[in-house]
């Protein structure tokens, strides 16, 4: 996925983003996963 100017509908984003924030809608996501992340969360970094 190569980012381009038309990748995000910026016109809609500019119009709707404030409303989404006001309504506490989900607007961001961060992925943090993998063997080490899952298992250190369960048993701690030193034990893993």
N, C-alpha and C positions, 0 to 999 in steps of 0.2 A: 504494500500500500504506500504509494508515493504521494505525499501531501501536495495538493494543488489548490489554487485559489477557489475552485468550485467544489472542493471537497466538503465544505460546511456551508450550509445556507445561511450566510452571515446576515442577510436581511431579516430572516425569521428570527435568528438568534438575537439580534438587536432589539426587535419588537417584543419578544416573549421572555427574555432572560430575567428581567426585573420581576415579572409576574411569577415566574417559577420560583425565584428566591423568596418572594413574599409568601407563597403557598408552601414553603418548605419542601419543594420537590427535589428529587434526586438529580444532581447536575454534574457529579464528578465521581470517578471511579479509579481506584488504584489496586493493582493486582500484586500480591506478595505471596508467592506460593513456591513449593518445591519441597524435596525431601527434608533438607536441613531446616527450613522455616517451620514446617509442620511439626517435626519431632523436637526441635528446641523449644517450641511452645508448650509441648507436653512434659518434657523432662528437664529442660534447662540446657543452656549452651555447654556447660562444662561436662555434664553427664553424657550428652549426645556426642 
